[in-house]
Amino acid sequence: MTLPGKSTIFFRKTVGDITVPSWQTKMLVWTMPLLFVLTGFVLLASSFIWVNSATKTAGTVVTVNEYTDSFSGNKIYLPTFSYTWTDGTQVQANLTAPHPALIFEIGDTHTILFNPNRHETIRLPDFASHYMIGLVVVAIGVMFMVISLMLWVAVKSIARKQDKQLEASS
């Protein structure tokens, strides 16, 4: 229970006249880290499901579109691959995301992954392009959790100090 007049948005007083963090403080400290970690796990699970349902095949580069990244100024290459679909027809598709590290030459053959349900969805079979974003989001969430833990300890310490000050002034 909360005693009237002694609560603030960050702290509340219990019946035993003990200062504790309010629910608003708990939400402020713990919501963002938990959302980051959960989002990272959803991204990792989504990538895992996609990779495990994809079919691996050889694709031949038929065109390469070159772009300049507006953020970094680096050249990014978006190749179009030709590959054989599950029913034996030849299909052309772009990578789902440009790959800045690789330079593709027309006629090169690369191993690609394709979604057997959609012609236009292909990816390169490398760990970084599938799982890196999810891992980075989880890592950010874990870092926020460490910071939140430190904030939580500080908030609890402030609450104890307030109680000691009230005891001393009584």
N, CA and C atoms as a LAMMPS dump frame, in Angstrom:
ITEM: TIMESTEP
0
ITEM: NUMBER OF ATOMS
510
ITEM: BOX BOUNDS ff ff ff
-5.0000000000000000e+02 5.0000000000000000e+02
-5.0000000000000000e+02 5.0000000000000000e+02
-5.0000000000000000e+02 5.0000000000000000e+02
ITEM: ATOMS id mol type element x y z
1 1 1 N 0.831 -1.183 0
2 1 2 C 0 0 0
3 1 3 C 0.871 1.24 0
4 2 1 N 0.329 2.301 -0.491
5 2 2 C 1.057 3.556 -0.572
6 2 3 C 0.463 4.549 0.414
7 3 1 N 1.315 5.24 1.121
8 3 2 C 0.851 6.286 2.031
9 3 3 C 0.662 7.576 1.251
10 4 1 N -0.431 8.27 1.444
11 4 2 C -0.667 9.504 0.683
12 4 3 C 0.315 10.594 1.07
13 5 1 N 0.725 11.343 0.064
14 5 2 C 1.562 12.509 0.299
15 5 3 C 3.049 12.234 0.368
16 6 1 N 3.474 11.01 0.489
17 6 2 C 4.894 10.723 0.617
18 6 3 C 5.469 10.064 -0.632
19 7 1 N 4.66 9.816 -1.63
20 7 2 C 5.126 9.142 -2.833
21 7 3 C 5.509 10.158 -3.899
22 8 1 N 6.445 9.788 -4.727
23 8 2 C 6.811 10.579 -5.899
24 8 3 C 6.665 9.675 -7.107
25 9 1 N 6.953 10.198 -8.274
26 9 2 C 6.829 9.376 -9.481
27 9 3 C 7.871 8.251 -9.494
28 10 1 N 9.018 8.467 -8.85
29 10 2 C 10.071 7.458 -8.87
30 10 3 C 10.079 6.547 -7.649
31 11 1 N 9.52 7.002 -6.55
32 11 2 C 9.52 6.212 -5.315
33 11 3 C 8.138 6.24 -4.69
34 12 1 N 7.852 5.215 -3.904
35 12 2 C 6.605 5.208 -3.151
36 12 3 C 6.907 4.693 -1.75
37 13 1 N 6.044 5.048 -0.842
38 13 2 C 6.167 4.608 0.548
39 13 3 C 5.217 3.448 0.784
40 14 1 N 5.715 2.42 1.421
41 14 2 C 4.863 1.297 1.777
42 14 3 C 4.296 1.525 3.17
43 15 1 N 3.399 0.642 3.596
44 15 2 C 2.766 0.779 4.898
45 15 3 C 3.803 0.788 6.014
46 16 1 N 4.851 0.008 5.886
47 16 2 C 5.897 -0.02 6.903
48 16 3 C 6.83 1.174 6.823
49 17 1 N 6.435 2.196 6.077
50 17 2 C 7.224 3.413 5.901
51 17 3 C 8.592 3.132 5.281
52 18 1 N 8.606 2.197 4.357
53 18 2 C 9.83 1.856 3.635
54 18 3 C 9.712 2.443 2.233
55 19 1 N 10.759 3.095 1.769
56 19 2 C 10.772 3.672 0.417
57 19 3 C 11.186 2.59 -0.571
58 20 1 N 10.385 2.413 -1.616
59 20 2 C 10.691 1.438 -2.667
60 20 3 C 10.507 2.116 -4.022
61 21 1 N 11.165 1.602 -5.06
62 21 2 C 10.956 2.164 -6.402
63 21 3 C 9.512 1.96 -6.85
64 22 1 N 8.966 2.948 -7.546
65 22 2 C 7.598 2.853 -8.049
66 22 3 C 7.566 1.961 -9.295
67 23 1 N 6.359 1.616 -9.717
68 23 2 C 6.243 0.81 -10.928
69 23 3 C 6.742 1.584 -12.142
70 24 1 N 6.628 2.914 -12.119
71 24 2 C 7.126 3.729 -13.228
72 24 3 C 8.651 3.613 -13.332
73 25 1 N 9.309 3.583 -12.175
74 25 2 C 10.767 3.438 -12.176
75 25 3 C 11.16 2.072 -12.713
76 26 1 N 10.468 1.046 -12.303
77 26 2 C 10.759 -0.305 -12.802
78 26 3 C 10.595 -0.358 -14.319
79 27 1 N 9.524 0.233 -14.825
80 27 2 C 9.295 0.244 -16.274
81 27 3 C 10.394 1.024 -16.999
82 28 1 N 10.755 2.165 -16.435
83 28 2 C 11.779 3.009 -17.043
84 28 3 C 13.12 2.279 -17.12
85 29 1 N 13.456 1.561 -16.071
86 29 2 C 14.771 0.913 -15.994
87 29 3 C 14.831 -0.375 -16.811
88 30 1 N 13.752 -1.161 -16.843
89 30 2 C 13.847 -2.507 -17.406
90 30 3 C 13.182 -2.713 -18.764
91 31 1 N 12.31 -1.83 -19.225
92 31 2 C 11.572 -2.087 -20.463
93 31 3 C 12.468 -2.103 -21.694
94 32 1 N 13.279 -1.082 -21.883
95 32 2 C 14.106 -0.999 -23.091
96 32 3 C 15.071 -2.185 -23.225
97 33 1 N 15.82 -2.553 -22.179
98 33 2 C 16.717 -3.7 -22.346
99 33 3 C 15.972 -4.986 -22.699
100 34 1 N 14.835 -5.215 -22.056
101 34 2 C 14.078 -6.427 -22.355
102 34 3 C 13.555 -6.416 -23.781
103 35 1 N 13.101 -5.262 -24.254
104 35 2 C 12.624 -5.174 -25.637
105 35 3 C 13.752 -5.438 -26.638
106 36 1 N 14.925 -4.907 -26.363
107 36 2 C 16.062 -5.155 -27.253
108 36 3 C 16.406 -6.641 -27.3
109 37 1 N 16.492 -7.278 -26.145
110 37 2 C 16.851 -8.696 -26.103
111 37 3 C 15.78 -9.531 -26.806
112 38 1 N 14.519 -9.27 -26.521
113 38 2 C 13.447 -10.024 -27.181
114 38 3 C 13.437 -9.81 -28.685
115 39 1 N 13.634 -8.567 -29.122
116 39 2 C 13.686 -8.278 -30.561
117 39 3 C 14.851 -9.009 -31.217
118 40 1 N 16.008 -9.009 -30.561
119 40 2 C 17.169 -9.727 -31.09
120 40 3 C 16.899 -11.212 -31.244
121 41 1 N 16.246 -11.814 -30.237
122 41 2 C 15.926 -13.241 -30.327
123 41 3 C 14.903 -13.522 -31.43
124 42 1 N 13.959 -12.614 -31.626
125 42 2 C 12.993 -12.785 -32.725
126 42 3 C 13.72 -12.71 -34.07
127 43 1 N 14.65 -11.773 -34.219
128 43 2 C 15.426 -11.666 -35.464
129 43 3 C 16.269 -12.92 -35.7
130 44 1 N 16.901 -13.417 -34.642
131 44 2 C 17.709 -14.633 -34.771
132 44 3 C 16.835 -15.833 -35.148
133 45 1 N 15.688 -15.956 -34.508
134 45 2 C 14.783 -17.074 -34.818
135 45 3 C 14.276 -16.976 -36.254
136 46 1 N 13.942 -15.765 -36.685
137 46 2 C 13.471 -15.566 -38.056
138 46 3 C 14.548 -15.971 -39.062
139 47 1 N 15.779 -15.559 -38.817
140 47 2 C 16.879 -15.922 -39.716
141 47 3 C 17.118 -17.429 -39.706
142 48 1 N 17.074 -18.028 -38.523
143 48 2 C 17.285 -19.468 -38.4
144 48 3 C 16.226 -20.233 -39.186
145 49 1 N 14.974 -19.821 -39.054
146 49 2 C 13.888 -20.483 -39.784
147 49 3 C 14.077 -20.31 -41.29
148 50 1 N 14.459 -19.088 -41.718
149 50 2 C 14.639 -18.847 -43.148
150 50 3 C 15.772 -19.713 -43.702
151 51 1 N 16.908 -19.734 -43.008
152 51 2 C 18.065 -20.502 -43.495
153 51 3 C 17.733 -21.989 -43.551
154 52 1 N 17.035 -22.504 -42.541
155 52 2 C 16.721 -23.933 -42.522
156 52 3 C 15.66 -24.33 -43.542
157 53 1 N 14.863 -23.38 -44.011
158 53 2 C 13.857 -23.708 -45.027
159 53 3 C 14.353 -23.384 -46.437
160 54 1 N 15.521 -22.755 -46.547
161 54 2 C 16.047 -22.357 -47.861
162 54 3 C 16.697 -23.544 -48.566
163 55 1 N 16.802 -23.397 -49.873
164 55 2 C 17.459 -24.4 -50.708
165 55 3 C 18.759 -23.813 -51.23
166 56 1 N 19.835 -24.597 -51.142
167 56 2 C 21.148 -24.148 -51.604
168 56 3 C 21.332 -24.571 -53.057
169 57 1 N 21.844 -23.648 -53.874
170 57 2 C 22.097 -23.944 -55.279
171 57 3 C 23.209 -23.03 -55.788
172 58 1 N 23.649 -23.285 -57.008
173 58 2 C 24.644 -22.421 -57.652
174 58 3 C 23.908 -21.385 -58.489
175 59 1 N 24.329 -20.136 -58.354
176 59 2 C 23.734 -19.066 -59.14
177 59 3 C 24.812 -18.355 -59.938
178 60 1 N 24.473 -17.949 -61.143
179 60 2 C 25.409 -17.25 -62.019
180 60 3 C 25.022 -15.78 -62.078
181 61 1 N 26.02 -14.906 -61.905
182 61 2 C 25.769 -13.463 -61.953
183 61 3 C 25.492 -13.066 -63.398
184 62 1 N 24.331 -12.444 -63.627
185 62 2 C 23.982 -12.015 -64.981
186 62 3 C 24.075 -10.506 -65.149
187 63 1 N 23.839 -9.737 -64.088
188 63 2 C 24.039 -8.288 -64.11
189 63 3 C 24.508 -7.844 -62.731
190 64 1 N 25.184 -6.703 -62.709
191 64 2 C 25.62 -6.119 -61.439
192 64 3 C 25.277 -4.637 -61.467
193 65 1 N 24.465 -4.219 -60.509
194 65 2 C 24.144 -2.805 -60.358
195 65 3 C 25.024 -2.235 -59.26
196 66 1 N 25.648 -1.109 -59.533
197 66 2 C 26.546 -0.472 -58.574
198 66 3 C 25.864 0.764 -58.001
199 67 1 N 25.909 0.871 -56.666
200 67 2 C 25.319 2.006 -55.975
201 67 3 C 26.366 2.607 -55.046
202 68 1 N 26.195 3.869 -54.728
203 68 2 C 27.029 4.512 -53.715
204 68 3 C 26.189 4.653 -52.46
205 69 1 N 26.702 4.106 -51.367
206 69 2 C 26 4.194 -50.094
207 69 3 C 25.953 5.658 -49.668
208 70 1 N 24.746 6.178 -49.45
209 70 2 C 24.599 7.598 -49.107
210 70 3 C 25.151 7.912 -47.716
211 71 1 N 25.254 6.907 -46.859
212 71 2 C 25.751 7.126 -45.501
213 71 3 C 27.278 7.102 -45.455
214 72 1 N 27.884 6.04 -46.013
215 72 2 C 29.339 5.88 -45.909
216 72 3 C 30.089 6.344 -47.158
217 73 1 N 29.398 6.431 -48.281
218 73 2 C 30.065 6.801 -49.527
219 73 3 C 30.733 5.621 -50.218
220 74 1 N 30.642 4.416 -49.638
221 74 2 C 31.247 3.219 -50.229
222 74 3 C 30.421 2.715 -51.406
223 75 1 N 31.094 2.016 -52.303
224 75 2 C 30.401 1.385 -53.425
225 75 3 C 29.741 0.103 -52.93
226 76 1 N 28.504 -0.1 -53.341
227 76 2 C 27.765 -1.309 -52.995
228 76 3 C 27.321 -1.951 -54.301
229 77 1 N 27.477 -3.263 -54.378
230 77 2 C 27.165 -3.99 -55.59
231 77 3 C 25.962 -4.895 -55.35
232 78 1 N 24.968 -4.775 -56.215
233 78 2 C 23.768 -5.581 -56.109
234 78 3 C 23.674 -6.457 -57.353
235 79 1 N 24.125 -7.71 -57.219
236 79 2 C 24.106 -8.591 -58.39
237 79 3 C 22.734 -9.227 -58.615
238 80 1 N 22.478 -9.541 -59.863
239 80 2 C 21.309 -10.334 -60.217
240 80 3 C 21.814 -11.714 -60.593
241 81 1 N 21.277 -12.742 -59.94
242 81 2 C 21.691 -14.119 -60.179
243 81 3 C 20.657 -14.839 -61.024
244 82 1 N 21.155 -15.725 -61.855
245 82 2 C 20.302 -16.65 -62.587
246 82 3 C 20.549 -18.025 -61.978
247 83 1 N 19.46 -18.727 -61.646
248 83 2 C 19.605 -20.053 -61.047
249 83 3 C 18.426 -20.918 -61.451
250 84 1 N 18.561 -22.207 -61.188
251 84 2 C 17.512 -23.15 -61.555
252 84 3 C 16.555 -23.32 -60.389
253 85 1 N 15.285 -23.059 -60.662
254 85 2 C 14.235 -23.176 -59.648
255 85 3 C 13.927 -24.648 -59.393
256 86 1 N 13.176 -24.922 -58.351
257 86 2 C 12.877 -26.304 -57.964
258 86 3 C 12.16 -27.086 -59.057
259 87 1 N 11.425 -26.415 -59.944
260 87 2 C 10.729 -27.124 -61.022
261 87 3 C 11.556 -27.204 -62.307
262 88 1 N 12.819 -26.726 -62.26
263 88 2 C 13.717 -26.833 -63.405
264 88 3 C 13.782 -25.599 -64.284
265 89 1 N 12.956 -24.581 -64.03
266 89 2 C 12.982 -23.36 -64.84
267 89 3 C 14.112 -22.435 -64.375
268 90 1 N 14.619 -21.637 -65.295
269 90 2 C 15.651 -20.653 -64.965
270 90 3 C 14.98 -19.396 -64.43
271 91 1 N 15.477 -18.899 -63.307
272 91 2 C 14.9 -17.736 -62.641
273 91 3 C 16.014 -16.73 -62.388
274 92 1 N 15.678 -15.43 -62.428
275 92 2 C 16.628 -14.384 -62.077
276 92 3 C 16.105 -13.626 -60.862
277 93 1 N 17.032 -13.324 -59.946
278 93 2 C 16.646 -12.579 -58.746
279 93 3 C 17.855 -11.834 -58.205
280 94 1 N 17.58 -10.706 -57.525
281 94 2 C 18.63 -9.935 -56.852
282 94 3 C 18.816 -10.461 -55.44
283 95 1 N 19.989 -10.179 -54.879
284 95 2 C 20.172 -10.446 -53.462
285 95 3 C 19.178 -9.595 -52.685
286 96 1 N 18.741 -10.08 -51.52
287 96 2 C 17.781 -9.303 -50.74
288 96 3 C 18.417 -8.06 -50.145
289 97 1 N 19.744 -8.055 -50.007
290 97 2 C 20.458 -6.877 -49.507
291 97 3 C 21.772 -6.758 -50.263
292 98 1 N 22.184 -5.545 -50.599
293 98 2 C 23.469 -5.372 -51.275
294 98 3 C 24.607 -5.847 -50.382
295 99 1 N 25.663 -6.286 -51.009
296 99 2 C 26.804 -6.805 -50.262
297 99 3 C 28.022 -5.931 -50.54
298 100 1 N 28.433 -5.082 -49.566
299 100 2 C 29.524 -4.15 -49.815
300 100 3 C 30.898 -4.8 -49.884
301 101 1 N 31.061 -5.984 -49.31
302 101 2 C 32.392 -6.589 -49.22
303 101 3 C 32.787 -7.363 -50.474
304 102 1 N 31.827 -7.785 -51.254
305 102 2 C 32.123 -8.606 -52.426
306 102 3 C 31.912 -7.814 -53.712
307 103 1 N 32.797 -8.025 -54.639
308 103 2 C 32.645 -7.446 -55.972
309 103 3 C 32.28 -8.599 -56.898
310 104 1 N 31.137 -8.486 -57.531
311 104 2 C 30.629 -9.548 -58.378
312 104 3 C 30.924 -9.237 -59.83
313 105 1 N 31.429 -10.207 -60.533
314 105 2 C 31.685 -10.086 -61.969
315 105 3 C 30.618 -10.868 -62.718
316 106 1 N 30.191 -10.336 -63.841
317 106 2 C 29.205 -11.044 -64.66
318 106 3 C 29.816 -12.37 -65.104
319 107 1 N 29.05 -13.44 -64.922
320 107 2 C 29.503 -14.777 -65.271
321 107 3 C 30.037 -15.574 -64.09
322 108 1 N 30.329 -14.905 -62.972
323 108 2 C 30.778 -15.611 -61.766
324 108 3 C 29.665 -16.518 -61.246
325 109 1 N 30.071 -17.631 -60.695
326 109 2 C 29.117 -18.543 -60.077
327 109 3 C 29.35 -18.547 -58.572
328 110 1 N 28.28 -18.355 -57.816
329 110 2 C 28.332 -18.345 -56.355
330 110 3 C 27.255 -19.273 -55.814
331 111 1 N 27.517 -19.814 -54.637
332 111 2 C 26.484 -20.584 -53.952
333 111 3 C 25.504 -19.588 -53.343
334 112 1 N 24.232 -19.817 -53.58
335 112 2 C 23.187 -18.94 -53.042
336 112 3 C 22.143 -19.798 -52.332
337 113 1 N 21.379 -19.154 -51.495
338 113 2 C 20.223 -19.776 -50.861
339 113 3 C 18.98 -19.11 -51.422
340 114 1 N 17.977 -19.904 -51.729
341 114 2 C 16.727 -19.303 -52.186
342 114 3 C 15.558 -19.892 -51.411
343 115 1 N 14.542 -19.078 -51.292
344 115 2 C 13.318 -19.491 -50.622
345 115 3 C 12.484 -20.253 -51.641
346 116 1 N 12.171 -21.52 -51.371
347 116 2 C 11.418 -22.294 -52.364
348 116 3 C 9.991 -21.793 -52.587
349 117 1 N 9.528 -20.853 -51.756
350 117 2 C 8.175 -20.309 -51.921
351 117 3 C 8.14 -19.01 -52.714
352 118 1 N 9.3 -18.362 -52.885
353 118 2 C 9.326 -17.064 -53.57
354 118 3 C 10.549 -16.994 -54.478
355 119 1 N 10.331 -16.68 -55.747
356 119 2 C 11.44 -16.573 -56.701
357 119 3 C 12.395 -15.436 -56.367
358 120 1 N 11.86 -14.336 -55.844
359 120 2 C 12.653 -13.114 -55.725
360 120 3 C 13.464 -13.013 -54.441
361 121 1 N 13.471 -14.037 -53.597
362 121 2 C 14.172 -13.96 -52.323
363 121 3 C 15.384 -14.886 -52.333
364 122 1 N 16.583 -14.293 -52.49
365 122 2 C 17.818 -15.079 -52.427
366 122 3 C 18.81 -14.386 -51.501
367 123 1 N 19.703 -15.18 -50.945
368 123 2 C 20.741 -14.662 -50.052
369 123 3 C 22.02 -15.454 -50.272
370 124 1 N 23.124 -14.865 -49.85
371 124 2 C 24.39 -15.592 -49.827
372 124 3 C 24.446 -16.415 -48.54
373 125 1 N 25.06 -17.585 -48.573
374 125 2 C 25.076 -18.445 -47.384
375 125 3 C 26.224 -18.127 -46.423
376 126 1 N 26.248 -16.923 -45.895
377 126 2 C 27.288 -16.593 -44.916
378 126 3 C 26.645 -16.231 -43.587
379 127 1 N 27.337 -16.564 -42.533
380 127 2 C 26.828 -16.391 -41.175
381 127 3 C 26.49 -14.935 -40.878
382 128 1 N 27.365 -14.037 -41.26
383 128 2 C 27.198 -12.623 -40.911
384 128 3 C 25.917 -12.038 -41.486
385 129 1 N 25.617 -12.324 -42.734
386 129 2 C 24.432 -11.713 -43.34
387 129 3 C 23.129 -12.268 -42.767
388 130 1 N 23.179 -13.44 -42.175
389 130 2 C 21.959 -14.019 -41.618
390 130 3 C 21.745 -13.667 -40.155
391 131 1 N 22.799 -13.707 -39.369
392 131 2 C 22.638 -13.623 -37.919
393 131 3 C 23.229 -12.378 -37.27
394 132 1 N 23.996 -11.59 -37.994
395 132 2 C 24.716 -10.478 -37.374
396 132 3 C 23.76 -9.431 -36.775
397 133 1 N 22.723 -9.064 -37.473
398 133 2 C 21.816 -8.032 -36.958
399 133 3 C 21.169 -8.499 -35.655
400 134 1 N 20.687 -9.738 -35.623
401 134 2 C 20.087 -10.266 -34.401
402 134 3 C 21.075 -10.312 -33.254
403 135 1 N 22.31 -10.732 -33.541
404 135 2 C 23.331 -10.791 -32.49
405 135 3 C 23.684 -9.402 -31.968
406 136 1 N 23.758 -8.429 -32.856
407 136 2 C 24.06 -7.057 -32.44
408 136 3 C 22.933 -6.51 -31.563
409 137 1 N 21.684 -6.757 -31.942
410 137 2 C 20.549 -6.263 -31.154
411 137 3 C 20.53 -6.928 -29.772
412 138 1 N 20.807 -8.235 -29.71
413 138 2 C 20.88 -8.923 -28.415
414 138 3 C 22.024 -8.343 -27.579
415 139 1 N 23.175 -8.116 -28.201
416 139 2 C 24.319 -7.554 -27.466
417 139 3 C 24 -6.168 -26.916
418 140 1 N 23.327 -5.346 -27.7
419 140 2 C 22.922 -4.02 -27.215
420 140 3 C 21.969 -4.173 -26.034
421 141 1 N 21.029 -5.105 -26.141
422 141 2 C 20.1 -5.352 -25.047
423 141 3 C 20.805 -5.806 -23.786
424 142 1 N 21.808 -6.67 -23.926
425 142 2 C 22.572 -7.136 -22.76
426 142 3 C 23.346 -5.976 -22.143
427 143 1 N 23.934 -5.12 -22.981
428 143 2 C 24.64 -3.944 -22.444
429 143 3 C 23.671 -3.033 -21.694
430 144 1 N 22.473 -2.825 -22.265
431 144 2 C 21.46 -2.028 -21.573
432 144 3 C 21.036 -2.691 -20.264
433 145 1 N 21.003 -4.023 -20.241
434 145 2 C 20.645 -4.712 -18.998
435 145 3 C 21.689 -4.488 -17.912
436 146 1 N 22.957 -4.499 -18.303
437 146 2 C 24.017 -4.226 -17.329
438 146 3 C 23.864 -2.805 -16.788
439 147 1 N 23.618 -1.86 -17.683
440 147 2 C 23.405 -0.469 -17.254
441 147 3 C 22.167 -0.384 -16.365
442 148 1 N 21.099 -1.089 -16.744
443 148 2 C 19.878 -1.082 -15.943
444 148 3 C 20.108 -1.686 -14.565
445 149 1 N 20.905 -2.717 -14.504
446 149 2 C 21.216 -3.313 -13.204
447 149 3 C 21.947 -2.311 -12.321
448 150 1 N 22.892 -1.585 -12.909
449 150 2 C 23.593 -0.555 -12.137
450 150 3 C 22.627 0.549 -11.703
451 151 1 N 21.724 0.963 -12.606
452 151 2 C 20.72 1.97 -12.248
453 151 3 C 19.799 1.456 -11.145
454 152 1 N 19.426 0.189 -11.227
455 152 2 C 18.543 -0.398 -10.227
456 152 3 C 19.205 -0.403 -8.848
457 153 1 N 20.47 -0.763 -8.817
458 153 2 C 21.211 -0.735 -7.547
459 153 3 C 21.265 0.696 -7.019
460 154 1 N 21.489 1.658 -7.906
461 154 2 C 21.534 3.061 -7.489
462 154 3 C 20.173 3.527 -6.972
463 155 1 N 19.106 3.147 -7.636
464 155 2 C 17.759 3.534 -7.212
465 155 3 C 17.452 2.944 -5.839
466 156 1 N 17.781 1.686 -5.643
467 156 2 C 17.541 1.052 -4.342
468 156 3 C 18.385 1.718 -3.258
469 157 1 N 19.603 2.113 -3.605
470 157 2 C 20.477 2.798 -2.651
471 157 3 C 19.888 4.159 -2.265
472 158 1 N 19.373 4.881 -3.257
473 158 2 C 18.74 6.179 -2.987
474 158 3 C 17.544 5.984 -2.063
475 159 1 N 16.748 4.949 -2.309
476 159 2 C 15.581 4.686 -1.463
477 159 3 C 16.007 4.398 -0.023
478 160 1 N 17.071 3.608 0.161
479 160 2 C 17.56 3.314 1.513
480 160 3 C 18.078 4.57 2.197
481 161 1 N 18.757 5.435 1.439
482 161 2 C 19.27 6.692 2.015
483 161 3 C 18.117 7.585 2.466
484 162 1 N 17.062 7.63 1.66
485 162 2 C 15.904 8.437 2.044
486 162 3 C 15.298 7.926 3.35
487 163 1 N 15.219 6.605 3.478
488 163 2 C 14.686 6.033 4.722
489 163 3 C 15.581 6.366 5.91
490 164 1 N 16.89 6.294 5.735
491 164 2 C 17.823 6.593 6.828
492 164 3 C 17.737 8.074 7.213
493 165 1 N 17.579 8.965 6.22
494 165 2 C 17.433 10.377 6.519
495 165 3 C 16.159 10.661 7.298
496 166 1 N 15.082 9.98 6.932
497 166 2 C 13.818 10.154 7.649
498 166 3 C 13.929 9.635 9.086
499 167 1 N 14.638 8.525 9.265
500 167 2 C 14.823 7.976 10.6
501 167 3 C 15.67 8.93 11.466
502 168 1 N 16.694 9.494 10.842
503 168 2 C 17.59 10.398 11.577
504 168 3 C 16.872 11.693 11.965
505 169 1 N 15.967 12.159 11.099
506 169 2 C 15.279 13.417 11.405
507 169 3 C 14.112 13.217 12.368
508 170 1 N 13.73 11.969 12.609
509 170 2 C 12.601 11.708 13.527
510 170 3 C 13.029 11.677 14.963
